[in-house]
Amino acid sequence: MVGVSGSSDGTLAIKLAAAEADYRQVPLVAIMAYSSGGTVGAAPAARPISTLRTGDDDRAVAEPQLQDEVQAALGEQAGRADLRTLPGLAGRKLVETAQQAQAQLIVLASRKSTSGLIGSVSEYVLRNSPCPVLVVPTTAFRD
């Protein structure tokens, strides 16, 4: 199973997750979580207004983003991946799906950070995962 965030950093994680799925002879599941929320704009006299997005709006953005990222990473092999977009917090959705699917491994891309710390999603998954977790550095395995 691989968590996809929608950033170009995920390409390496997707490639590694696909290789692991092949080695283990299991399906590759790629997951992108999304959550609805408000965006704040400026109204006259700089009074903020809130415009709400619906879950359907967020899903409409997440689905092609997930498809594009998996396609970019795997090319013609992208069709073999089980793509899932799920509403909710990424860490929780990854852990829940890993439990339900009895995942053997979760692969995540580390975020770009000058501090060297992993992101909050990776930390949550590492602490709560029912299976091993591999966090791939953004500089690892460059082509």
C-alpha positions as CSV (number, residue, x, y, z in Angstrom):
1,M,0.0,0.0,0.0
2,V,1.3,3.5,-0.8
3,G,0.1,6.8,0.5
4,V,0.0,9.5,-2.2
5,S,0.0,13.1,-1.2
6,G,-0.3,14.8,-4.6
7,S,3.2,16.2,-4.6
8,S,5.9,15.2,-7.0
9,D,7.9,13.7,-4.1
10,G,5.5,10.7,-4.1
11,T,6.9,9.3,-7.4
12,L,9.7,7.5,-5.7
13,A,7.5,6.0,-3.0
14,I,5.0,4.8,-5.7
15,K,7.8,3.1,-7.6
16,L,9.2,1.4,-4.5
17,A,5.7,0.3,-3.4
18,A,5.0,-1.2,-6.8
19,A,8.3,-3.1,-6.7
20,E,7.4,-4.4,-3.2
21,A,4.0,-5.4,-4.3
22,D,5.6,-7.4,-7.2
23,Y,8.1,-9.0,-4.9
24,R,5.3,-10.0,-2.4
25,Q,2.9,-11.0,-5.2
26,V,0.1,-8.8,-3.8
27,P,-1.9,-6.0,-5.4
28,L,-0.7,-2.4,-5.2
29,V,-3.2,-0.1,-3.4
30,A,-2.6,3.6,-3.9
31,I,-4.5,5.9,-1.5
32,M,-5.0,9.6,-1.5
33,A,-7.1,11.2,1.4
34,Y,-8.8,14.5,1.1
35,S,-10.8,16.6,3.5
36,S,-13.4,19.3,2.9
37,G,-12.9,22.7,4.4
38,G,-13.5,26.3,3.8
39,T,-11.4,28.7,1.9
40,V,-11.1,32.3,3.1
41,G,-11.3,35.2,0.6
42,A,-11.4,38.9,1.0
43,A,-14.7,40.8,0.9
44,P,-15.1,44.5,0.5
45,A,-13.4,46.4,3.4
46,A,-11.2,43.4,3.9
47,R,-13.8,41.5,5.8
48,P,-13.1,37.7,5.3
49,I,-15.8,35.5,3.8
50,S,-15.8,31.8,3.8
51,T,-16.7,29.7,0.8
52,L,-17.3,26.0,1.6
53,R,-16.2,23.2,-0.7
54,T,-18.1,20.0,-0.7
55,G,-16.7,16.5,-0.4
56,D,-17.7,16.0,-4.1
57,D,-15.5,19.1,-5.0
58,D,-12.6,17.7,-3.1
59,R,-13.0,14.2,-4.6
60,A,-13.2,15.7,-8.1
61,V,-9.8,17.2,-7.5
62,A,-8.2,14.2,-5.7
63,E,-9.2,11.5,-8.2
64,P,-7.4,12.8,-11.3
65,Q,-4.5,14.0,-9.1
66,L,-4.0,10.4,-7.8
67,Q,-4.4,9.0,-11.3
68,D,-1.8,11.4,-12.7
69,E,0.7,10.8,-10.0
70,V,0.5,7.0,-10.3
71,Q,0.6,7.3,-14.1
72,A,3.7,9.5,-13.9
73,A,5.4,7.0,-11.6
74,L,4.5,3.7,-13.2
75,G,3.7,4.6,-16.8
76,E,1.9,1.8,-18.7
77,Q,1.9,-0.3,-15.5
78,A,-0.3,2.2,-13.7
79,G,-3.5,0.3,-14.6
80,R,-2.5,-2.5,-12.2
81,A,-2.8,-0.2,-9.2
82,D,-6.0,-0.1,-7.1
83,L,-6.6,3.6,-6.7
84,R,-8.6,4.8,-3.8
85,T,-9.5,8.4,-2.8
86,L,-11.0,8.6,0.7
87,P,-12.5,11.5,2.6
88,G,-10.8,12.2,5.9
89,L,-7.4,12.8,7.5
90,A,-4.6,11.1,5.6
91,G,-2.9,9.3,8.5
92,R,-6.1,7.9,9.8
93,K,-7.3,6.8,6.4
94,L,-4.0,5.0,5.7
95,V,-4.0,3.2,9.0
96,E,-7.7,2.2,8.7
97,T,-7.3,1.0,5.1
98,A,-4.2,-1.0,6.0
99,Q,-6.1,-2.7,8.8
100,Q,-9.1,-3.5,6.5
101,A,-7.0,-4.7,3.6
102,Q,-4.5,-6.5,5.9
103,A,-1.7,-4.7,4.2
104,Q,1.8,-6.1,4.5
105,L,3.6,-2.8,4.1
106,I,2.8,0.9,3.9
107,V,5.1,3.1,1.8
108,L,5.1,6.9,2.3
109,A,7.2,9.7,0.8
110,S,9.0,11.9,3.3
111,R,8.2,15.5,3.0
112,K,10.8,18.1,1.9
113,S,12.0,19.6,5.1
114,T,15.1,21.5,6.1
115,S,14.7,20.3,9.7
116,G,15.1,16.7,8.8
117,L,11.9,15.8,10.6
118,I,9.2,13.6,9.0
119,G,5.8,14.9,8.4
120,S,2.8,14.6,10.7
121,V,1.1,12.0,8.5
122,S,4.2,9.8,8.4
123,E,4.5,10.1,12.2
124,Y,0.9,9.2,12.8
125,V,1.2,6.2,10.5
126,L,4.4,5.0,12.1
127,R,2.9,5.2,15.5
128,N,-0.4,3.5,14.6
129,S,0.2,1.2,11.7
130,P,-0.8,-2.5,11.9
131,C,2.1,-3.4,9.6
132,P,5.7,-2.2,8.8
133,V,6.0,1.3,7.3
134,L,8.7,2.5,4.9
135,V,9.3,6.2,4.7
136,V,11.2,7.0,1.5
137,P,13.5,10.0,1.5
138,T,12.9,12.4,-1.4
139,T,16.5,12.1,-2.5
140,A,16.5,8.3,-2.5
141,F,16.8,6.2,-5.7
142,R,16.9,9.1,-8.1
143,D,16.8,8.0,-11.8
